[in-house]
């Protein structure tokens, strides 16, 4: 497939059918595959967003004041998780021995990061209105669950990838 072409491809995960790809990106930079470079952004941004989201849940004034920054971090985290997944698919074409656990975890990580970003956005919107109320409290509780799930799934994905590479 020539570089820059749009492809329809199926990967090995439950959320795997999609009409886009990252074939326009180089597979490596100075001989180093792009995937390990990209995933480190997700590994940093997803837990950082989660930690700041916890502070938002506990201190609504913090949410009101710093919410826009945390929103940007959250959406960057979700984007970096998606980009990590896509660059992993590119690398997988060249590397034969990739664990199915890592592929499946990597397929789901953008979903967890995206849910976290959506809930942080909703929490900020609730706090911006001046009071949480019942709906705001429910959003705060779901945000706590999303933060825990995203952090765990980030760890699980990274650990399975490290086991694939380092044994």
Backbone bond lengths (Angstrom), bond angles and torsions (degrees), N, CA, C in turn:
res aa  C-N    CA-C-N  psi(-1)  N-CA   C-N-CA  omega(-1)  CA-C   N-CA-C  phi
1 X - - - 1.449 - - 1.528 107.92 -
2 X 1.294 119.19 125.86 1.463 120.57 -178.88 1.528 111.56 -69.34
3 X 1.312 115.14 148.95 1.459 120.67 179.29 1.524 109.70 -62.48
4 X 1.327 115.81 138.92 1.444 120.82 178.46 1.517 113.95 91.85
5 X 1.335 117.11 -1.77 1.452 118.43 -179.54 1.524 110.06 -86.71
6 X 1.303 115.74 150.88 1.450 120.88 175.79 1.518 107.65 -88.96
7 X 1.313 116.58 130.96 1.452 119.72 -177.64 1.518 110.27 -125.48
8 X 1.311 114.41 153.78 1.460 121.55 170.93 1.513 104.37 -108.50
9 X 1.329 116.19 119.86 1.446 117.22 -179.41 1.525 110.55 -142.17
10 X 1.305 114.05 156.61 1.451 121.40 179.70 1.516 107.33 -113.46
11 X 1.325 116.22 133.87 1.459 120.98 177.70 1.514 108.64 -111.25
12 X 1.321 117.15 -172.46 1.461 121.27 -170.40 1.513 114.56 -95.99
13 X 1.293 119.77 35.68 1.458 118.72 -178.93 1.507 112.70 -131.14
14 X 1.323 116.57 172.22 1.451 120.23 -177.11 1.527 113.35 -69.47
15 X 1.308 118.37 -25.17 1.460 122.03 179.32 1.522 109.04 -115.18
16 X 1.312 116.24 54.27 1.449 118.77 -163.74 1.521 115.58 -103.76
17 X 1.293 120.49 -18.35 1.451 120.67 -178.21 1.517 109.28 -79.70
18 X 1.313 117.16 126.93 1.453 120.36 177.29 1.522 110.94 -159.41
19 X 1.327 116.40 148.14 1.463 120.82 -175.44 1.524 114.20 -90.81
20 X 1.287 118.87 11.65 1.450 119.84 -177.85 1.522 108.83 -124.59
21 X 1.272 115.16 165.43 1.444 120.67 178.43 1.509 109.08 -157.16
22 X 1.290 115.77 175.79 1.457 120.79 179.43 1.523 109.53 -114.72
23 X 1.321 115.12 35.02 1.458 119.28 -179.66 1.520 112.50 -63.93
24 X 1.328 117.13 -15.16 1.460 120.74 179.06 1.527 111.18 -78.28
25 X 1.330 118.48 -15.34 1.463 121.54 179.46 1.520 110.27 -84.13
26 X 1.319 117.21 149.57 1.462 118.61 175.00 1.530 109.09 -70.25
27 X 1.321 118.44 145.26 1.466 119.82 -179.80 1.529 113.03 -70.59
28 X 1.338 116.14 -20.63 1.459 119.13 179.33 1.525 110.21 -150.39
29 X 1.327 114.16 165.76 1.460 121.33 174.98 1.522 106.07 -127.29
30 X 1.318 115.23 116.16 1.466 122.02 -176.88 1.525 112.35 51.90
31 X 1.321 116.28 39.75 1.454 121.37 176.92 1.521 114.95 87.44
32 X 1.322 118.80 -10.83 1.459 122.14 178.87 1.524 108.64 -94.65
33 X 1.331 118.00 126.12 1.471 119.13 -179.53 1.526 111.13 -56.80
34 X 1.324 116.10 144.00 1.455 122.10 -177.68 1.532 112.15 -66.88
35 X 1.323 117.84 -30.85 1.461 121.33 -176.07 1.535 113.91 -56.36
36 X 1.330 119.84 -51.80 1.472 117.79 179.92 1.525 113.20 -64.23
37 X 1.316 117.41 -25.75 1.457 119.66 176.95 1.529 110.80 -71.77
38 X 1.324 116.49 -41.23 1.459 121.54 -175.54 1.525 112.00 -74.29
39 X 1.331 116.77 -40.00 1.471 118.63 -173.99 1.521 112.47 -64.67
40 X 1.304 117.62 -23.21 1.463 118.52 179.59 1.526 111.85 -67.36
41 X 1.314 117.21 -27.95 1.473 119.35 174.26 1.525 109.78 -64.22
42 X 1.313 117.43 -44.89 1.469 120.55 178.16 1.520 111.52 -65.02
43 X 1.325 116.35 -40.28 1.466 120.57 -178.97 1.525 111.45 -62.74
44 X 1.315 117.59 -30.71 1.465 121.37 178.14 1.530 111.15 -87.49
45 X 1.332 117.30 -46.62 1.464 120.65 -170.98 1.530 114.12 -73.48
46 X 1.319 118.22 -35.22 1.467 119.19 -178.76 1.533 111.10 -65.54
47 X 1.344 119.72 -51.62 1.469 118.02 177.61 1.535 113.50 -67.21
48 X 1.329 117.92 -34.02 1.463 120.12 177.74 1.523 110.36 -62.77
49 X 1.318 116.73 -44.78 1.461 120.21 175.94 1.516 110.69 -61.03
50 X 1.315 116.58 -41.64 1.463 120.37 178.66 1.511 112.76 -62.41
51 X 1.314 116.63 -42.82 1.466 120.49 179.05 1.528 110.39 -63.28
52 X 1.312 117.06 -45.32 1.462 120.45 178.40 1.528 111.57 -67.33
53 X 1.322 117.46 -31.77 1.466 120.90 176.19 1.527 110.47 -66.49
54 X 1.323 116.86 -36.35 1.470 119.52 176.03 1.522 110.87 -61.86
55 X 1.314 116.60 -41.22 1.468 120.30 176.79 1.531 109.60 -64.76
56 X 1.329 117.23 -38.32 1.462 120.41 177.07 1.527 111.18 -60.87
57 X 1.327 116.72 -41.07 1.466 120.75 -179.85 1.525 110.11 -64.77
58 X 1.318 116.82 -41.00 1.465 120.78 -175.48 1.524 113.28 -79.51
59 X 1.333 116.96 -32.63 1.466 121.04 -174.79 1.528 108.71 -128.19
60 X 1.337 117.66 93.64 1.474 119.78 -177.99 1.532 113.72 -58.71
61 X 1.330 118.39 -30.47 1.472 119.50 178.10 1.526 111.08 -65.17
62 X 1.330 116.76 -36.47 1.460 121.37 174.95 1.524 109.52 -61.85
63 X 1.317 115.82 -42.56 1.457 121.55 178.55 1.517 110.72 -59.30
64 X 1.297 116.64 -46.81 1.462 121.18 -178.43 1.522 111.07 -62.45
65 X 1.328 115.40 -41.52 1.467 119.56 -174.45 1.528 113.63 -79.67
66 X 1.336 116.37 -44.95 1.464 120.06 -173.58 1.527 113.40 -107.22
67 X 1.323 116.79 5.03 1.459 121.02 -178.83 1.515 114.69 -53.20
68 X 1.337 119.56 -46.32 1.475 118.81 -179.32 1.532 113.29 -58.63
69 X 1.313 117.64 -38.43 1.467 120.59 177.39 1.527 110.77 -64.86
70 X 1.323 115.66 -42.28 1.464 119.69 -178.79 1.528 110.44 -68.61
71 X 1.326 116.31 -34.73 1.464 119.62 175.53 1.524 110.87 -60.81
72 X 1.306 116.37 -45.77 1.469 120.21 179.01 1.527 110.13 -60.47
73 X 1.329 116.74 -45.25 1.468 120.16 178.55 1.526 110.93 -61.43
74 X 1.333 116.33 -41.36 1.460 120.32 -178.86 1.517 112.59 -63.91
75 X 1.328 116.11 -42.84 1.461 118.70 179.95 1.525 111.56 -73.95
76 X 1.341 117.14 -31.85 1.465 119.43 172.40 1.533 110.80 -64.99
77 X 1.324 116.27 -38.04 1.468 120.60 177.36 1.523 110.59 -62.79
78 X 1.322 116.57 -45.29 1.468 120.03 179.03 1.527 110.62 -63.68
79 X 1.323 116.65 -41.64 1.463 120.21 177.78 1.518 112.57 -65.07
80 X 1.328 116.45 -39.73 1.464 118.71 179.32 1.526 111.23 -69.82
81 X 1.338 117.59 -32.34 1.466 120.12 175.48 1.526 110.22 -65.53
82 X 1.336 116.23 -42.63 1.466 119.42 177.51 1.528 110.54 -64.10
83 X 1.330 117.04 -44.64 1.457 120.43 179.97 1.527 110.92 -64.20
84 X 1.325 116.93 -37.46 1.467 120.29 175.58 1.518 111.84 -62.36
85 X 1.321 116.25 -41.05 1.465 120.53 177.14 1.524 110.63 -62.16
86 X 1.314 116.47 -46.59 1.458 120.35 -177.47 1.530 112.07 -67.52
87 X 1.323 117.52 -41.76 1.466 118.79 178.04 1.524 110.60 -69.09
88 X 1.328 116.81 -28.17 1.459 120.21 173.92 1.518 111.47 -64.82
89 X 1.325 116.98 -37.14 1.465 120.48 176.62 1.526 110.89 -65.03
90 X 1.322 116.32 -38.70 1.463 119.96 177.52 1.531 109.66 -64.51
91 X 1.325 116.85 -44.98 1.471 120.75 -179.85 1.524 110.87 -65.79
92 X 1.313 116.63 -34.81 1.463 120.76 -177.70 1.530 112.01 -63.28
93 X 1.321 117.50 -27.15 1.461 120.49 176.76 1.525 111.53 -65.62
94 X 1.349 116.18 -25.16 1.460 120.24 -176.64 1.530 112.71 -100.77
95 X 1.320 117.04 -25.43 1.464 121.68 -177.50 1.521 108.19 -105.13
96 X 1.309 116.09 127.99 1.460 119.67 -175.12 1.530 112.74 -83.55
97 X 1.296 118.02 -37.75 1.458 120.51 -172.91 1.523 111.33 -99.36
98 X 1.325 116.16 87.78 1.454 122.02 174.78 1.522 106.32 -123.04
99 X 1.320 116.32 129.89 1.461 118.89 -177.19 1.520 110.72 -67.77
100 X 1.311 115.01 143.30 1.463 119.54 178.23 1.525 110.56 -66.34
101 X 1.327 117.55 -29.05 1.474 120.61 177.54 1.525 110.32 -62.57
102 X 1.317 117.08 -40.56 1.458 120.42 179.78 1.531 111.25 -69.04
103 X 1.315 116.58 -41.35 1.462 120.67 179.43 1.526 110.23 -62.91
104 X 1.321 116.84 -46.30 1.465 120.36 -178.64 1.528 111.18 -67.21
105 X 1.328 117.47 -40.77 1.471 120.09 177.84 1.520 110.31 -65.61
106 X 1.320 116.81 -40.45 1.464 120.62 178.37 1.517 112.69 -66.02
107 X 1.321 117.09 -31.91 1.467 119.95 176.45 1.518 111.62 -65.65
108 X 1.321 118.05 -33.07 1.461 121.48 -176.58 1.521 114.21 -91.79
109 X 1.316 118.34 -19.28 1.468 119.97 -176.58 1.527 113.48 -57.62
110 X 1.333 120.58 -42.17 1.470 118.44 177.19 1.525 112.97 -60.91
111 X 1.314 117.63 -29.73 1.466 120.72 178.26 1.528 109.50 -66.90
112 X 1.321 117.05 -47.48 1.469 120.64 179.39 1.529 111.01 -62.69
113 X 1.321 116.38 -43.30 1.465 119.89 179.20 1.529 110.74 -66.20
114 X 1.318 117.37 -37.38 1.460 120.78 178.22 1.519 112.48 -67.36
115 X 1.324 116.96 -41.64 1.470 120.18 176.99 1.520 110.01 -62.79
116 X 1.319 116.34 -41.72 1.469 119.87 177.27 1.527 110.40 -59.71
117 X 1.324 117.42 -44.10 1.470 121.00 -179.71 1.532 111.08 -64.61
118 X 1.319 117.41 -41.13 1.468 120.57 179.06 1.517 110.65 -63.43
119 X 1.329 116.98 -44.89 1.465 119.59 -178.25 1.529 112.04 -69.09
120 X 1.312 117.85 -35.28 1.465 119.79 175.09 1.528 109.81 -63.86
121 X 1.314 115.99 -39.10 1.468 120.04 177.00 1.522 110.82 -62.78
122 X 1.326 117.07 -46.60 1.465 120.92 179.28 1.520 111.79 -63.79
123 X 1.334 116.87 -38.50 1.461 120.51 178.52 1.523 110.52 -64.34
124 X 1.311 116.88 -43.46 1.458 119.88 178.62 1.527 110.70 -63.24
125 X 1.327 117.01 -41.67 1.458 120.17 178.11 1.528 111.51 -62.91
126 X 1.328 116.54 -39.43 1.466 119.94 178.05 1.529 110.69 -65.32
127 X 1.326 117.39 -42.91 1.464 121.12 -179.39 1.525 111.27 -70.42
128 X 1.301 117.09 -30.47 1.457 121.43 179.77 1.524 111.81 -66.79
129 X 1.308 116.02 -27.23 1.458 120.49 -179.59 1.523 111.52 -76.37
130 X 1.311 118.32 -7.57 1.457 120.94 174.33 1.510 115.64 105.56
131 X 1.281 119.65 -14.90 1.454 121.28 178.04 1.503 110.19 -163.87
132 X 1.299 116.15 148.73 1.458 119.04 -175.86 1.516 112.23 -80.37
133 X 1.290 118.24 -44.17 1.457 119.65 -176.48 1.519 110.49 62.88
134 X 1.314 116.59 -169.51 1.465 121.31 -177.99 1.521 111.04 -66.47
135 X 1.308 117.00 -45.71 1.458 120.45 -179.32 1.533 111.20 -63.87
136 X 1.324 117.15 -41.21 1.462 120.89 178.03 1.518 112.45 -64.02
137 X 1.327 116.68 -37.71 1.471 120.32 177.59 1.527 110.23 -66.56
138 X 1.337 116.87 -40.03 1.468 119.65 176.32 1.524 111.30 -63.40
139 X 1.318 116.90 -41.95 1.467 120.19 177.04 1.525 110.14 -62.12
140 X 1.334 117.44 -40.79 1.464 121.10 178.54 1.528 110.78 -62.15
141 X 1.330 117.38 -42.20 1.469 120.48 178.98 1.528 111.29 -66.05
142 X 1.327 116.91 -43.35 1.464 119.50 177.50 1.530 111.35 -66.36
143 X 1.326 116.42 -31.47 1.466 119.93 176.30 1.528 110.10 -64.06
144 X 1.331 116.86 -42.01 1.469 120.22 177.26 1.527 110.82 -59.91
145 X 1.322 116.21 -43.63 1.469 119.70 178.57 1.527 111.46 -64.25
146 X 1.324 116.41 -42.19 1.468 120.45 -179.71 1.514 111.65 -65.43
147 X 1.327 116.77 -38.80 1.468 120.72 178.73 1.527 110.05 -63.07
148 X 1.337 115.96 -45.36 1.470 119.43 179.73 1.528 110.64 -64.00
149 X 1.322 116.94 -43.54 1.463 120.53 -179.22 1.528 111.51 -65.55
150 X 1.323 117.18 -43.05 1.470 120.47 -179.76 1.525 111.06 -65.88
151 X 1.320 116.94 -40.17 1.467 119.84 178.32 1.526 110.65 -64.77
152 X 1.326 116.79 -45.22 1.464 120.22 179.07 1.525 110.59 -62.71
153 X 1.342 116.90 -44.56 1.459 119.30 -176.75 1.522 111.29 -69.41
154 X 1.312 117.79 -31.89 1.463 120.83 174.65 1.524 109.84 -63.62
155 X 1.329 115.84 -45.43 1.464 120.32 177.47 1.529 110.65 -61.48
156 X 1.329 116.26 -47.47 1.459 120.68 -177.37 1.526 111.29 -60.96
157 X 1.314 116.69 -43.55 1.457 120.50 179.96 1.528 111.15 -65.25
158 X 1.319 115.89 -46.39 1.465 119.55 179.91 1.514 112.91 -65.35
159 X 1.322 116.75 -40.35 1.464 120.33 179.89 1.530 111.27 -65.58
160 X 1.327 117.37 -42.59 1.464 119.30 179.35 1.530 110.99 -67.51
161 X 1.329 116.99 -33.70 1.463 119.77 175.39 1.514 111.97 -68.05
162 X 1.315 116.26 -42.07 1.466 119.77 178.32 1.526 110.58 -64.23
163 X 1.322 117.11 -38.71 1.470 119.95 177.38 1.519 111.45 -64.97
164 X 1.339 116.76 -34.93 1.464 120.05 177.59 1.515 111.64 -64.77
165 X 1.326 115.60 -38.84 1.462 119.88 -175.83 1.516 111.90 -84.84
166 X 1.336 116.74 -47.98 1.452 121.04 -170.56 1.515 114.10 -100.60
167 X 1.325 116.87 -11.90 1.470 120.50 176.73 1.448 116.82 79.14
